[in-house]
C-alpha cells in the first residue's frame, strides 16, 4: 500500500508542478494507476464513471447559480449596495470598512462564488475607500477576507460540489451555512472595530450624521437585492423549491433586476452566459475526472488503506480535525477549492464517518478551510482579484489578508467547540 500511495501522490504532484491542468492530470493519474497496478481496462471504466459523475442531478443547480452570479457581477448591484449601506455604517468604529464585510455578505447570498464576490464589491469599494483616505492594508485585507463569504453563505457553489461528492443534501448544507456565515461577518466586523479603536488616526473622520429618514430612503437601493435573496433562500428553506429550481428562479430574478437597473444589454447577457458555461464546464470536468480517479484508486484499495492508516493512529475526533486542518491549509497552497474537495472526499469521508463526525458539520468545516485557501498564496483566487483591483504586489496583498486568515482559523475552532452552529438549523428546519 505504501508503494501505491507514493506512486499516486508522486505522479499527482509531478503532473501539477509540470503545469498539466487539474482535470487532465486526474484523468491521466487514474489511467496510470489502473494500468500499473491492475488488469482492468481503463477505457470502459473511465467512460462509465465519467458519465455517472457528470450526469448527477444535483449538478444541474451549478450552472444556474453561476450564471446568476455572472449576471449580477455585471450589474449595478455593488454601487446600489454601497450607497444603501453607507448611512448605516458610517458611525461604527471602522466606518465604511464595514461596507466590505456587509456588502460581501449580502452579495454572497445571490452569487455563490468567492472571487466574484470580492471582485464585484471591490470594484466599488476599493477606489471609493481609497479616495476617502482609508488605510490601504485594511481595505485590501477586509475585502479579501470578506470575499470568502461567497463560499459559506448560501447559495454556495462549493457546497454544491461537496454535496455531490459526499452525497449529502445540498438544501441541508445551504441551511447549515447560515449561522457560520453570520459568525464570520461578526468576526470580521469585530476585528475591524477593534483595529479602528486601537488606531483612530488611521480612520478618516466620520461624515455628517444622517437622519433616520435619510437612512431609510437610502435603504430603498437594497430592496431589490433583499427580495432576490428572500426568493432564492426562502424557496429552499420553505420547501417550495429544490436548489435546482431556486437556481433557475435566481437567474430569472437577476435578469429582471439587471434589466430594471438599466445595466442589461445583449453583450451583458451573452458574456455572462459564456462565462457561466466556461466555469460550469471546468467544474464539471474536474468532478468527472475526480470520479474516475476515485474509482481507480478504489480498485487498488487506496482510500480504504489510507482510512485504516489514519484510524490506526488512534486520533481523537478533535485530533483528526487538527490534522485535517493542517493538510487542507497545505493543499490550499497548491490547489483550488473545487480540486481540494473532490480529491480528498473519497479518502477522508470514510475516516470522518468512522470517527462519528456529522457529514453536514464536516461540510461546513471543509468550506471554512477552503475559504482559507482563497487567501493563501500562491494560488489564492481572492489574492489575484485584489492584485488586479489594486495593482499591488502579491506579498503586500498576502500580508494584508493575514489577520483574516487567522480569523478563519478561529472560526474553525469555534465551530468545533460549538458544533450546533452548523447542525442545529438544518435539524430544526428540515
C-alpha positions as CSV (number, residue, x, y, z in Angstrom):
1,X,0.0,0.0,0.0
2,X,2.9,2.3,0.6
3,X,4.1,1.8,-2.9
4,X,0.7,2.7,-4.3
5,X,0.4,5.8,-2.1
6,X,3.8,7.1,-3.1
7,X,3.1,6.4,-6.8
8,X,-0.3,8.2,-6.8
9,X,0.9,11.2,-4.7
10,X,4.2,11.5,-6.6
11,X,2.7,11.4,-10.0
12,X,-0.1,13.8,-9.0
13,X,2.4,16.4,-7.8
14,X,4.6,15.8,-10.8
15,X,1.7,16.5,-13.2
16,X,0.5,19.6,-11.3
17,X,4.0,21.0,-10.9
18,X,4.6,20.3,-14.6
19,X,1.7,22.7,-15.4
20,X,-0.8,20.0,-16.5
21,X,-4.4,21.2,-16.0
22,X,-6.0,19.6,-12.9
23,X,-8.8,17.9,-14.9
24,X,-6.4,16.2,-17.4
25,X,-4.0,15.4,-14.5
26,X,-6.7,13.5,-12.6
27,X,-7.7,11.5,-15.7
28,X,-4.1,10.7,-16.5
29,X,-3.4,9.7,-12.9
30,X,-6.4,7.4,-12.8
31,X,-5.4,5.8,-16.1
32,X,-1.8,5.2,-15.0
33,X,-3.0,3.8,-11.6
34,X,-5.2,1.2,-13.3
35,X,-2.6,0.3,-15.9
36,X,0.3,-0.2,-13.5
37,X,-1.5,-1.9,-10.6
38,X,-4.5,-3.8,-12.1
39,X,-5.5,-5.8,-15.2
40,X,-8.6,-3.6,-15.6
41,X,-9.1,-1.9,-18.9
42,X,-9.1,1.9,-18.2
43,X,-11.2,3.0,-21.2
44,X,-14.6,1.4,-20.4
45,X,-14.3,2.3,-16.7
46,X,-13.4,5.9,-17.5
47,X,-16.4,6.2,-19.8
48,X,-18.8,4.8,-17.2
49,X,-17.5,6.8,-14.2
50,X,-17.2,10.0,-16.2
51,X,-20.8,9.8,-17.4
52,X,-22.0,8.9,-13.9
53,X,-20.2,11.8,-12.2
54,X,-21.1,14.3,-14.9
55,X,-24.8,13.4,-15.1
56,X,-25.6,13.7,-11.4
57,X,-28.9,15.5,-11.0
58,X,-27.5,17.7,-8.2
59,X,-25.0,19.1,-10.7
60,X,-27.8,20.9,-12.6
61,X,-28.1,23.6,-10.0
62,X,-24.5,24.6,-10.6
63,X,-24.6,26.4,-13.9
64,X,-27.7,28.3,-12.9
65,X,-26.2,29.7,-9.7
66,X,-23.0,30.5,-11.6
67,X,-25.0,32.3,-14.3
68,X,-26.9,34.3,-11.7
69,X,-23.7,35.4,-10.2
70,X,-22.2,36.4,-13.5
71,X,-25.2,38.5,-14.4
72,X,-25.2,40.3,-11.1
73,X,-21.4,40.8,-11.3
74,X,-22.0,42.9,-14.5
75,X,-24.9,44.8,-13.0
76,X,-25.0,48.0,-10.8
77,X,-25.8,46.0,-7.7
78,X,-22.5,46.8,-6.0
79,X,-23.0,50.5,-6.5
80,X,-26.5,50.4,-5.1
81,X,-25.4,48.3,-2.1
82,X,-22.6,50.7,-1.3
83,X,-24.9,53.8,-1.4
84,X,-27.5,52.0,0.6
85,X,-25.1,50.8,3.3
86,X,-23.0,54.0,3.8
87,X,-25.6,55.9,6.0
88,X,-26.0,52.9,8.4
89,X,-22.3,52.0,8.7
90,X,-20.7,55.5,8.8
91,X,-20.9,55.8,12.6
92,X,-19.4,52.4,13.5
93,X,-15.8,52.1,14.6
94,X,-14.0,51.4,11.3
95,X,-16.7,53.3,9.5
96,X,-17.0,52.4,5.8
97,X,-14.6,49.5,6.0
98,X,-17.6,47.6,7.2
99,X,-19.1,48.1,3.7
100,X,-16.6,45.4,2.5
101,X,-17.9,42.9,5.1
102,X,-21.6,43.6,4.9
103,X,-21.6,44.2,1.2
104,X,-19.8,40.9,0.6
105,X,-22.2,39.2,3.0
106,X,-25.2,40.4,1.1
107,X,-23.8,39.7,-2.4
108,X,-22.7,36.3,-1.3
109,X,-26.3,35.4,-0.8
110,X,-27.0,35.9,-4.5
111,X,-23.7,34.9,-6.0
112,X,-22.1,31.7,-4.5
113,X,-18.5,32.5,-5.7
114,X,-15.8,33.9,-3.5
115,X,-13.7,35.5,-6.3
116,X,-16.8,37.0,-8.0
117,X,-18.0,38.4,-4.6
118,X,-14.6,40.1,-3.9
119,X,-14.4,41.4,-7.5
120,X,-17.9,42.8,-7.6
121,X,-17.8,44.6,-4.2
122,X,-14.2,45.6,-4.7
123,X,-14.8,47.4,-7.9
124,X,-16.9,49.9,-6.0
125,X,-15.3,49.9,-2.5
126,X,-11.6,49.9,-3.3
127,X,-11.4,53.1,-5.3
128,X,-14.1,54.8,-3.1
129,X,-12.5,53.9,0.3
130,X,-9.0,54.8,-1.0
131,X,-10.3,58.1,-2.2
132,X,-11.7,58.8,1.2
133,X,-8.4,58.1,2.9
134,X,-8.9,54.7,4.5
135,X,-5.9,52.5,5.4
136,X,-4.9,50.6,2.3
137,X,-3.9,47.4,4.0
138,X,-7.2,47.2,5.9
139,X,-9.2,47.9,2.7
140,X,-7.3,45.1,1.0
141,X,-7.5,42.7,3.9
142,X,-11.1,43.2,4.7
143,X,-12.2,42.8,1.1
144,X,-10.1,39.6,0.6
145,X,-11.3,38.1,3.8
146,X,-14.9,39.1,3.3
147,X,-14.9,37.8,-0.2
148,X,-14.6,34.3,1.2
149,X,-18.2,34.7,2.5
150,X,-19.2,33.8,-1.1
151,X,-18.4,30.2,-0.2
152,X,-20.1,30.0,3.1
153,X,-23.3,32.0,2.8
154,X,-25.8,30.1,0.6
155,X,-26.2,29.5,-2.3
156,X,-22.6,28.4,-2.4
157,X,-21.0,26.7,-5.4
158,X,-18.6,24.8,-3.1
159,X,-21.5,23.5,-1.1
160,X,-23.0,22.1,-4.2
161,X,-19.7,20.4,-5.1
162,X,-19.3,19.0,-1.6
163,X,-22.9,17.8,-1.6
164,X,-22.4,15.9,-4.9
165,X,-19.1,14.3,-3.8
166,X,-20.2,13.4,-0.3
167,X,-23.8,12.5,-1.4
168,X,-25.5,14.7,1.3
169,X,-28.4,17.0,0.9
170,X,-27.5,20.3,-0.7
171,X,-30.5,22.0,0.9
172,X,-29.3,21.0,4.3
173,X,-25.8,22.3,3.5
174,X,-27.3,25.6,2.4
175,X,-29.2,25.9,5.7
176,X,-26.1,24.8,7.7
177,X,-24.1,27.6,6.2
178,X,-26.3,30.4,7.6
179,X,-25.1,30.6,11.2
180,X,-21.4,30.1,10.4
181,X,-21.7,32.8,7.7
182,X,-23.1,35.2,10.3
183,X,-20.3,34.2,12.7
184,X,-17.7,35.1,10.1
185,X,-19.4,38.5,9.5
186,X,-19.3,39.2,13.2
187,X,-15.7,38.1,13.5
188,X,-14.6,40.3,10.5
189,X,-16.6,43.4,11.6
190,X,-15.5,42.9,15.2
191,X,-11.8,42.8,14.2
192,X,-12.3,45.9,12.1
193,X,-13.9,47.7,15.0
194,X,-11.2,46.7,17.5
195,X,-8.5,47.7,15.0
196,X,-10.2,51.1,14.4
197,X,-10.5,51.8,18.2
198,X,-6.8,51.0,18.6
199,X,-5.7,53.0,15.6
200,X,-8.0,56.0,15.4
201,X,-5.5,58.1,13.5
202,X,-5.7,55.6,10.6
203,X,-9.5,56.0,10.2
204,X,-11.0,59.1,8.4
205,X,-13.3,61.3,10.4
206,X,-17.0,60.4,10.4
207,X,-19.1,62.1,7.8
208,X,-22.1,64.3,8.6
209,X,-24.8,62.5,10.6
210,X,-27.8,61.3,8.6
211,X,-31.3,61.2,9.9
212,X,-33.4,58.1,10.2
213,X,-35.5,59.3,7.3
214,X,-32.4,59.7,5.1
215,X,-31.1,56.2,6.1
216,X,-34.4,54.6,5.3
217,X,-34.5,56.4,1.9
218,X,-31.0,55.2,1.1
219,X,-32.1,51.6,2.1
220,X,-34.5,51.5,-0.9
221,X,-31.5,50.7,-3.0
222,X,-31.1,47.4,-1.1
223,X,-34.7,46.3,-1.6
224,X,-34.3,44.5,-5.0
225,X,-31.3,42.5,-3.7
226,X,-33.0,41.6,-0.5
227,X,-36.1,40.4,-2.4
228,X,-34.0,38.3,-4.7
229,X,-32.2,36.7,-1.6
230,X,-35.5,36.0,0.0
231,X,-36.9,34.4,-3.1
232,X,-33.9,32.1,-3.6
233,X,-33.1,31.1,0.0
234,X,-36.7,31.3,1.2
235,X,-38.0,29.0,-1.5
236,X,-35.4,26.4,-0.5
237,X,-35.9,26.7,3.3
238,X,-39.7,26.5,3.0
239,X,-39.6,23.5,0.7
240,X,-41.3,25.4,-2.1
241,X,-38.4,24.7,-4.5
242,X,-35.4,22.4,-4.8
243,X,-31.9,24.0,-5.0
244,X,-32.1,23.5,-8.8
245,X,-35.5,25.2,-9.1
246,X,-34.3,28.0,-6.8
247,X,-31.3,28.5,-9.1
248,X,-33.5,28.9,-12.1
249,X,-35.6,31.3,-10.1
250,X,-32.5,33.3,-9.2
251,X,-31.4,33.6,-12.9
252,X,-34.8,35.0,-13.8
253,X,-34.7,37.4,-10.8
254,X,-31.2,38.6,-11.7
255,X,-32.2,39.2,-15.3
256,X,-35.1,41.3,-14.1
257,X,-33.0,43.1,-11.6
258,X,-30.3,43.9,-14.1
259,X,-33.0,45.0,-16.7
260,X,-34.7,47.3,-14.2
261,X,-31.4,48.9,-13.1
262,X,-30.5,49.6,-16.7
263,X,-27.4,47.5,-16.8
264,X,-28.7,44.7,-19.0
265,X,-27.7,44.6,-22.7
266,X,-27.2,41.9,-25.2
267,X,-23.5,42.0,-24.6
268,X,-24.0,41.5,-20.8
269,X,-26.4,38.6,-21.4
270,X,-24.0,36.9,-23.8
271,X,-20.9,37.5,-21.8
272,X,-22.5,36.3,-18.6
273,X,-23.9,33.1,-20.3
274,X,-20.5,32.3,-21.9
275,X,-18.6,32.9,-18.6
276,X,-21.1,30.7,-16.7
277,X,-20.7,28.0,-19.4
278,X,-16.9,28.1,-19.1
279,X,-16.9,27.9,-15.3
280,X,-19.5,25.2,-15.2
281,X,-17.7,23.1,-17.8
282,X,-14.4,23.5,-15.8
283,X,-16.0,22.4,-12.6
284,X,-17.9,19.5,-14.2
285,X,-14.7,18.3,-15.9
286,X,-12.9,18.3,-12.6
287,X,-15.7,16.4,-10.9
288,X,-15.8,13.9,-13.7
289,X,-12.1,13.3,-13.7
290,X,-12.0,13.1,-9.9
291,X,-14.8,10.5,-10.1
292,X,-12.6,8.4,-12.4
293,X,-9.6,8.8,-10.1
294,X,-11.6,7.8,-7.1
295,X,-12.8,4.6,-8.8
296,X,-9.3,3.8,-10.0
297,X,-7.8,4.2,-6.5
298,X,-10.7,2.2,-5.0
299,X,-9.6,-0.7,-7.4
300,X,-6.2,-0.9,-5.6
301,X,-7.7,-0.3,-2.1
302,X,-6.0,3.1,-1.6
303,X,-8.9,5.0,0.1
304,X,-9.6,2.2,2.5
305,X,-5.9,1.7,3.2
306,X,-5.4,5.4,4.0
307,X,-8.5,5.5,6.1
308,X,-7.3,2.4,8.0
309,X,-3.9,4.0,8.5
310,X,-5.4,7.2,9.9
311,X,-7.6,5.0,12.1
312,X,-4.6,3.1,13.4
313,X,-3.0,6.3,14.5
314,X,-5.6,6.4,17.3
315,X,-6.5,10.1,16.8
316,X,-9.5,11.5,18.7
317,X,-12.1,13.3,16.6
318,X,-10.5,16.6,17.7
319,X,-7.0,15.5,16.8
320,X,-8.3,14.3,13.4
321,X,-9.8,17.7,12.7
322,X,-6.5,19.4,13.7
323,X,-4.6,17.1,11.3
324,X,-7.1,17.7,8.5
325,X,-6.9,21.4,9.0
326,X,-3.2,21.4,8.6
327,X,-3.5,19.1,5.5
328,X,-6.1,21.4,3.9
329,X,-4.0,24.5,4.6
330,X,-1.0,22.9,2.8
331,X,-3.2,21.7,-0.1
332,X,-4.6,25.3,-0.3
333,X,-1.1,26.5,-1.3
334,X,-1.3,24.4,-4.5
335,X,-4.9,23.6,-5.4
336,X,-8.2,25.5,-5.9
337,X,-11.2,24.8,-3.7
338,X,-13.0,22.5,-6.1
339,X,-10.0,20.3,-6.6
340,X,-9.4,20.2,-2.9
341,X,-12.9,18.9,-2.2
342,X,-13.1,16.3,-5.0
343,X,-9.6,15.0,-4.4
344,X,-9.9,14.4,-0.7
345,X,-13.5,13.3,-0.3
346,X,-13.1,9.7,-1.3
347,X,-10.2,9.2,1.2
348,X,-11.4,11.4,4.1
349,X,-15.2,10.7,4.2
350,X,-14.9,7.1,5.3
351,X,-12.5,8.2,8.1
352,X,-14.7,11.1,9.1
353,X,-17.7,8.9,9.2
354,X,-15.9,6.2,11.3
355,X,-14.9,9.0,13.8
356,X,-18.5,9.8,14.3
357,X,-18.3,13.3,12.7
358,X,-21.6,14.5,11.1
359,X,-21.1,14.9,7.4
360,X,-23.1,18.2,7.3
361,X,-20.8,19.6,10.0
362,X,-17.8,18.3,8.2
363,X,-19.0,20.0,5.0
364,X,-19.1,23.4,6.8
365,X,-15.6,22.7,8.2
366,X,-14.4,21.9,4.6
367,X,-15.9,25.2,3.3
368,X,-14.1,27.1,6.1
369,X,-10.7,25.6,5.2
370,X,-11.3,26.1,1.5
371,X,-12.0,29.7,2.4
372,X,-8.5,29.9,3.9
373,X,-7.2,28.6,0.6
374,X,-8.8,31.5,-1.2
375,X,-6.5,33.9,0.6
376,X,-3.4,31.7,0.8
377,X,-0.5,32.3,-1.6
378,X,0.5,31.4,-4.2
379,X,-2.8,30.3,-5.8
380,X,-5.4,32.0,-3.6
381,X,-8.0,33.3,-6.1
382,X,-9.0,36.3,-3.9
383,X,-5.4,37.5,-3.9
384,X,-5.3,37.6,-7.7
385,X,-8.6,39.6,-7.6
386,X,-7.2,42.1,-5.2
387,X,-4.0,42.3,-7.2
388,X,-6.0,43.2,-10.3
389,X,-8.0,45.8,-8.4
390,X,-5.1,47.5,-6.6
391,X,-2.0,46.9,-8.7
392,X,-0.1,45.9,-5.6
393,X,2.4,43.0,-5.5
394,X,1.3,39.6,-4.1
395,X,3.4,39.9,-0.9
396,X,1.7,43.2,0.1
397,X,-1.7,41.7,-0.5
398,X,-1.0,38.4,1.3
399,X,0.4,40.3,4.3
400,X,-2.8,42.5,4.4
401,X,-5.0,39.4,4.4
402,X,-3.1,37.5,7.1
403,X,-5.3,38.7,10.1
404,X,-8.4,37.4,8.3
405,X,-6.7,34.1,7.6
406,X,-6.3,33.7,11.4
407,X,-9.9,34.8,11.9
408,X,-11.0,31.9,9.7
409,X,-8.8,29.6,11.7
410,X,-10.5,31.0,14.9
411,X,-13.9,30.2,13.2
412,X,-12.8,26.6,12.8
413,X,-12.0,26.4,16.5
414,X,-15.4,27.9,17.4
415,X,-17.2,25.5,15.1
416,X,-15.5,22.6,16.8
417,X,-16.4,23.7,20.3
418,X,-19.9,24.8,19.2
419,X,-21.0,22.3,16.5
420,X,-24.6,23.3,16.9
421,X,-23.8,26.3,14.7
422,X,-23.7,24.0,11.7
423,X,-26.2,21.3,12.6
424,X,-29.0,22.9,14.7
425,X,-30.7,24.9,11.9
426,X,-30.9,22.0,9.4
427,X,-32.4,19.7,12.0
428,X,-34.9,22.4,13.1
429,X,-36.0,23.4,9.6
430,X,-35.8,20.1,7.6
